[in-house]
Amino acid sequence: MTEISSRATRNVLAIFNPQSGVGFRPSDILNALREPWDSFPDINLTYQESRNIEDGVGKIRRAMDCDVDTVIVIGGDGMVNTLGAQLIGTDVKLAVLPAGSGNGFARHFDIPNNAEKAAKALIKGEVMEIDVGFVNDHPFFVTASLAWDAELVADFEKMPIRGIAPYVFAGIYKYFTYEPQDYHLNLDGEEIHIEKPLLLTAANLTQYGGGAKIAPEARADDGLLTLVAVPRMEPHELLLQIRRLFDGSISKIPELKTWQFKKMTVQREQAGKVQVDGELMDADKDVVIEVKPKALKVIVPKGREKKDD
């Protein structure tokens, strides 16, 4: 670990999308950054808008061509994924000010949801090298889901509001239309058959977001992903068990199974959606999920890594 404030002059880019987020006002975020970051004598801080994916990616790449040291992404997990992916395998560090509906990445690393507190915690933070998961070569930092836990995202995206309650309602609604299928897996050479699971999630970090911890024991830098499989259950049982996602007791769900792996190949009956850090992507029947150890440098609040020991 290295302290980020004890270095020579550094170029830092803060990038945001004013059209995304929950209760997001760009002026609040920029004001929160200004005191601890913009006033720091050895930091050259610039601000840019990301109007769309292509625009944001282009600005990140141009900043990297100009020797940017750190990119501060102001947004939710989807934006963190899209823009942070450009930094994989480089020495450029990623910092995150959470401004999304779930903020699974920020929650894992105990980055405060309050913009001012987050900015202060990160300027005093440390650099950590974390693993990155890949679904068919598409990176993910938080989770990738294949079953009902992927399908419900489509209904959640139609909700007029964001937050945990709409996410739960979307999940319950999708339960009645979701058509489960069997999965045949190969985890680092071990053959596993899973019959019609309700949840099938590969986790790099602990949670989906919003405090819903799908893999409480997952570590960001152990070179492994955690696979969580939960069997299909009746609606009344689902309502009783869903609370376990939020109180850290998911391991008590009957018949829940977990594995740790480096590479997993998935064969399923039909092609379908995969949830990747809160966004949906199309995938064929065959899917490959694997991890690249310590592929991304991130700034986390000081002392956060000790909680993973």
Buried (B, 14 or more C-beta within 10 A) or exposed (E): BEEBEEEEEBBBBBBBBBEBBBEBEBEBBBBBBBEBBBEBEEBEBBBBEBEEEEBBBEBBEEBBEEEBBBBBBBBBBBBBBBBBBBBBEEEBBBBBBBBBBBBBBBBBBEBBBBBBEBBBBBBBBBBBBBBBBBBBEBBBBBBBBBBBBBBBBEBBEEBEEBEBEBBBBBBBBBBEEBEBBEBBBBBEEEEBEBEBBBBBBBBBBBBBBBBBBBBBEBBBBBEBBBBBBBBBBEEEEBEEBBEBBBEEEBEEBEEBEBBBBBBBBBEBEEEBBBBBBBBBBEBEEEBBBBBBEBBBBBBBBBEBBEEBE
